[in-house]
Amino acid sequence: MTVAVVGRSLRLAVGMLTALRVPPVLGVTPGAATGALLIAPVAVLPLGLTVGLVCWAGGRLDLPALAVAFVALGLLAAGSRALHLDGLSDVADGLTASHDRERSLAVMKSGTAGPAGVAAVVLVLGGQASALMWFVGWGGDVRGAVIAGATVCASRAALWITCCTIVPPARQDGLGITFTRRVPVAAAACGWAALAALATLVDPVRGPVTVALAALVVVGLTAHAVRRFGGVTGDVYGAGIEVALVVLLVGLAGAP
């Protein structure tokens, strides 16, 4: 991968996964799309730093942990245009709307939030906020802030699974067709293995187990989407990121 392709991939990843202004990437090539997915955790580093900084500052100032956690999540949602939460809501609505594939896809594409979608967002955000309280409760410990921010970045590795080469697109238009089937299986497996190895720095047992569980949850979500929708969509990408984040936060919150 050349320097030019890496630069295009980074701009594409930042523009796709954050609200930061970057020069647009016109004419997305397969190489740039693959590169953007592979460096997705790096592209959201500003969002991870923001979450970590809020948790650290809230702890140092001895502010209510739950309020600080929701502020951090609010900034994270704003920094990603809430696209992943929207995807989570749409997937939940699609899975509960009908057993008919076309009907489910139509519900997901409508953009409206139904009861299942609202419930999914509330439950996932509640789990994320409850876990973030632990990091705020460390009283401004830098280590806790770093772990909280790192989980935000690591959760974007869910794209390595949802966009794996063995996962088909649900439809032949939209975001899915651009990024689906881009990440080689070996790259996805090695990437998650590397995250598990890094997680041993948090806790030698709980860290890698949490990472492995997050990967399994995303694999399960992806497999279920393929069974129900015939493949994945951009909404499934967002849902994968959100469920990976809640698993990582909850699992690592109890680490010493």
C-alpha positions as CSV (number, residue, x, y, z in Angstrom):
1,M,0.0,0.0,0.0
2,T,1.6,3.3,-1.1
3,V,1.7,6.5,0.9
4,A,-0.9,8.1,-1.3
5,V,-3.3,5.2,-0.8
6,V,-2.7,5.3,3.0
7,G,-3.4,9.1,3.0
8,R,-6.6,8.6,1.0
9,S,-7.7,5.7,3.3
10,L,-7.1,7.8,6.4
11,R,-9.1,10.7,5.0
12,L,-11.9,8.3,4.0
13,A,-11.9,6.7,7.4
14,V,-12.0,10.0,9.3
15,G,-14.7,11.4,7.1
16,M,-16.8,8.2,7.4
17,L,-16.4,7.6,11.1
18,T,-16.2,11.1,12.6
19,A,-17.7,14.5,12.2
20,L,-14.2,16.0,11.6
21,R,-13.8,18.0,8.4
22,V,-11.3,16.4,6.0
23,P,-10.8,16.8,2.3
24,P,-13.3,14.5,0.5
25,V,-12.1,11.4,-1.2
26,L,-13.6,11.3,-4.7
27,G,-13.9,8.0,-6.5
28,V,-13.3,5.5,-3.7
29,T,-11.1,2.6,-5.0
30,P,-11.2,-0.9,-3.5
31,G,-7.7,-0.3,-2.1
32,A,-8.8,2.9,-0.3
33,A,-11.9,1.3,1.0
34,T,-10.0,-1.6,2.5
35,G,-7.4,0.6,3.9
36,A,-10.0,2.8,5.6
37,L,-11.5,-0.2,7.3
38,L,-8.2,-1.5,8.5
39,I,-7.2,1.8,10.1
40,A,-10.6,2.6,11.4
41,P,-9.5,2.4,15.1
42,V,-6.7,4.9,14.4
43,A,-9.1,7.2,12.6
44,V,-11.3,7.7,15.6
45,L,-8.4,8.5,18.0
46,P,-9.8,12.1,18.5
47,L,-13.1,10.6,19.7
48,G,-11.2,8.2,22.1
49,L,-9.2,11.1,23.4
50,T,-12.3,13.1,24.0
51,V,-14.0,10.3,26.0
52,G,-10.9,9.7,28.0
53,L,-10.4,13.4,28.8
54,V,-14.0,13.8,29.9
55,C,-13.7,10.8,32.2
56,W,-10.4,12.0,33.6
57,A,-11.7,15.6,34.2
58,G,-14.9,14.4,35.7
59,G,-13.0,12.2,38.1
60,R,-10.6,14.9,39.1
61,L,-13.4,17.4,39.8
62,D,-15.4,14.7,41.7
63,L,-18.5,15.2,39.5
64,P,-21.4,12.8,39.5
65,A,-20.1,9.8,37.6
66,L,-23.3,9.0,35.7
67,A,-23.6,12.6,34.5
68,V,-20.0,12.6,33.3
69,A,-20.5,9.3,31.5
70,F,-23.5,10.6,29.6
71,V,-21.6,13.8,28.7
72,A,-18.8,11.6,27.3
73,L,-21.3,9.5,25.3
74,G,-23.1,12.6,24.1
75,L,-19.8,14.0,22.7
76,L,-19.0,10.6,21.2
77,A,-22.3,10.5,19.5
78,A,-21.9,14.1,18.2
79,G,-18.4,13.3,17.1
80,S,-19.6,10.4,15.0
81,R,-22.8,12.1,13.8
82,A,-24.7,9.4,15.8
83,L,-24.6,7.2,12.7
84,H,-23.7,4.1,14.6
85,L,-26.6,4.6,17.1
86,D,-28.9,5.1,14.1
87,G,-27.6,1.9,12.6
88,L,-28.2,0.0,15.9
89,S,-31.8,1.4,15.9
90,D,-32.5,0.4,12.3
91,V,-31.1,-3.1,12.7
92,A,-33.2,-3.7,15.8
93,D,-36.3,-2.5,14.0
94,G,-35.5,-4.6,10.9
95,L,-34.9,-7.7,12.9
96,T,-38.3,-7.4,14.7
97,A,-40.3,-6.0,11.9
98,S,-40.9,-9.1,9.8
99,H,-39.5,-12.5,8.8
100,D,-39.7,-11.3,5.3
101,R,-36.3,-10.1,4.0
102,E,-37.5,-7.3,1.7
103,R,-39.9,-6.0,4.4
104,S,-37.1,-5.9,7.0
105,L,-34.8,-4.1,4.6
106,A,-37.5,-1.6,3.8
107,V,-38.0,-0.8,7.5
108,M,-34.3,-0.3,8.0
109,K,-34.1,2.0,5.0
110,S,-37.1,4.1,6.1
111,G,-35.0,6.0,8.7
112,T,-37.7,6.1,11.3
113,A,-37.2,4.6,14.8
114,G,-39.6,2.0,16.1
115,P,-40.1,0.6,19.5
116,A,-37.4,-2.0,19.1
117,G,-34.9,0.5,17.8
118,V,-35.6,2.9,20.7
119,A,-35.3,0.1,23.2
120,A,-32.0,-1.1,21.7
121,V,-30.5,2.4,21.8
122,V,-31.6,3.0,25.4
123,L,-30.3,-0.4,26.6
124,V,-27.0,-0.1,24.9
125,L,-26.4,3.5,25.9
126,G,-27.4,2.6,29.5
127,G,-24.9,-0.2,29.5
128,Q,-22.1,2.0,28.1
129,A,-22.9,4.8,30.6
130,S,-23.0,2.4,33.5
131,A,-19.6,1.0,32.5
132,L,-18.0,4.4,32.0
133,M,-19.0,5.4,35.5
134,W,-16.3,2.9,36.7
135,F,-13.6,4.8,34.8
136,V,-14.9,8.2,36.1
137,G,-14.9,6.7,39.6
138,W,-11.2,6.2,39.5
139,G,-10.9,9.8,40.6
140,G,-9.1,11.1,37.6
141,D,-6.6,8.3,37.3
142,V,-4.9,8.6,33.9
143,R,-4.9,4.8,33.4
144,G,-8.7,4.7,33.6
145,A,-9.0,7.5,31.1
146,V,-6.6,5.8,28.7
147,I,-8.5,2.5,28.9
148,A,-11.9,4.3,28.4
149,G,-10.6,6.1,25.3
150,A,-8.9,3.0,24.0
151,T,-12.2,1.0,24.1
152,V,-13.7,3.6,21.8
153,C,-11.0,3.1,19.2
154,A,-11.0,-0.7,19.6
155,S,-14.7,-0.9,19.1
156,R,-14.3,0.3,15.5
157,A,-12.5,-3.0,14.8
158,A,-16.0,-4.4,14.6
159,L,-15.8,-3.3,10.9
160,W,-13.1,-5.9,10.3
161,I,-15.8,-8.5,11.0
162,T,-18.8,-7.0,9.4
163,C,-16.8,-6.0,6.3
164,C,-15.0,-9.4,6.0
165,T,-14.6,-10.9,2.6
166,I,-16.9,-13.8,3.5
167,V,-19.8,-11.6,4.4
168,P,-22.1,-10.7,1.5
169,P,-24.0,-7.4,1.1
170,A,-27.7,-7.4,1.7
171,R,-28.4,-5.1,-1.2
172,Q,-26.5,-4.0,-4.3
173,D,-26.6,-0.3,-3.5
174,G,-25.8,2.1,-0.7
175,L,-22.9,2.1,1.7
176,G,-22.8,-1.7,2.0
177,I,-21.7,-2.3,-1.6
178,T,-18.7,0.0,-1.2
179,F,-17.2,-1.5,1.9
180,T,-18.6,-5.0,2.0
181,R,-16.2,-7.9,1.4
182,R,-13.1,-5.8,1.8
183,V,-11.2,-7.1,4.8
184,P,-9.5,-10.5,4.4
185,V,-10.3,-13.1,7.0
186,A,-6.7,-13.4,8.0
187,A,-6.4,-9.7,8.5
188,A,-9.5,-9.6,10.7
189,A,-8.4,-12.5,12.8
190,C,-4.8,-11.1,13.2
191,G,-6.2,-7.7,14.1
192,W,-8.5,-9.0,16.8
193,A,-5.7,-11.2,18.1
194,A,-3.5,-8.1,18.4
195,L,-6.2,-6.3,20.3
196,A,-6.5,-9.2,22.7
197,A,-2.7,-9.1,23.2
198,L,-2.9,-5.4,24.0
199,A,-5.7,-6.0,26.4
200,T,-3.4,-8.1,28.6
201,L,-1.9,-4.8,29.6
202,V,-5.2,-4.0,31.3
203,D,-5.6,-7.4,32.9
204,P,-3.8,-10.6,31.8
205,V,-7.0,-12.7,31.9
206,R,-10.0,-10.4,31.8
207,G,-8.6,-8.2,29.1
208,P,-8.2,-10.8,26.3
209,V,-11.4,-12.6,27.4
210,T,-13.3,-9.4,27.0
211,V,-11.9,-8.7,23.6
212,A,-12.7,-12.3,22.5
213,L,-16.2,-11.9,23.7
214,A,-16.7,-8.6,21.9
215,A,-15.5,-10.3,18.7
216,L,-17.9,-13.2,19.2
217,V,-20.8,-10.9,19.8
218,V,-20.1,-9.0,16.5
219,V,-19.7,-12.3,14.7
220,G,-23.0,-13.5,16.0
221,L,-24.7,-10.2,15.0
222,T,-23.2,-10.4,11.5
223,A,-24.2,-14.0,11.1
224,H,-27.8,-13.3,12.2
225,A,-28.0,-10.3,9.8
226,V,-26.8,-12.5,6.9
227,R,-29.5,-15.1,7.8
228,R,-32.3,-12.5,8.1
229,F,-31.3,-9.9,5.5
230,G,-29.2,-12.0,3.1
231,G,-26.1,-10.0,4.0
232,V,-25.0,-6.8,5.8
233,T,-25.8,-3.1,5.3
234,G,-24.3,0.1,6.6
235,D,-26.7,-0.1,9.5
236,V,-25.2,-3.5,10.5
237,Y,-21.7,-1.8,10.5
238,G,-23.0,0.8,13.0
239,A,-24.8,-1.8,15.2
240,G,-21.6,-3.9,15.3
241,I,-19.6,-0.9,16.6
242,E,-22.1,-0.1,19.3
243,V,-22.4,-3.6,20.6
244,A,-18.6,-4.1,20.5
245,L,-18.2,-0.9,22.6
246,V,-20.7,-1.9,25.3
247,V,-19.1,-5.3,25.6
248,L,-15.6,-3.8,25.8
249,L,-16.6,-1.2,28.3
250,V,-18.5,-3.5,30.6
251,G,-15.8,-6.2,30.5
252,L,-12.9,-3.9,31.1
253,A,-14.7,-1.7,33.7
254,G,-14.2,-4.4,36.4
255,A,-10.4,-4.8,35.7
256,P,-8.1,-3.7,38.5
